């Protein structure tokens, strides 16, 4: 089940159901493309049809952020909880270790993907990281060959949005990978270079507040959330607009 926010499909299923569906598809060699849908991407998609098209190419559009959950409630939707991109990557790594499915990390600055992989293996000892490659490698033929030679079945791409999604869409057919996820700055989080908000803030969807307290300069960017919710409220009042599909 999915619903639409500003013309972008966002899936309503739980994290457990999403993971189950992804691995079921992997078992029959069906490719899955995971995109984290957050308020910033949704607002940008209103004036960027190309971005909106990219987001709608996803097999799974996860509701990344409390803003998406609140938007769903405003329009009478069924999204009950957020699934952040970093949480999805972590859960995929945990399940991959349990199911013996190798993963590959591509992107970020030199050394970051490798350090992130080492930290992930410390946390999930059964996880098999088939390889890593930093985002400064731009030769796509070499990137594709390296990933294919590794035997990885899950690929995490950390190039920033929408560059990472464009890379995935452009190369899905050439890559012998079953699951693709653009993960933004997640490698920095797992490597320890960037600290996540404490559990209290994450539990109540207040990571934005934590980041604002840590970096007051982000204030202007954080104003996006109320602007987003106001825009959703106005959109829902338009005749003929339905959030369901």
Secondary structure, 3 states (H helix, E strand, C coil): CEEEECCEEEECCCHHHHHHHHHHHHHCCCCEEEEEECHHHHHHHHCCHHHHHHHCCCCEEEECCHHHHHHHHHCCCCCCCCCCHHHHHHHHHHHHHHHCCCEEEEECCCCHHHHHHHHHHHHCCCCCEEEEECCCCCCHHHHHHHHHHHCCCEEEEECCCCHHHHHHHHHCCCCCCCEEEECCCHHHHHHCCCCCCCHHHHHCCCHHHHHHHHCHHHHHHHCHHHHHHHHHHHHHCCCCCCCEC
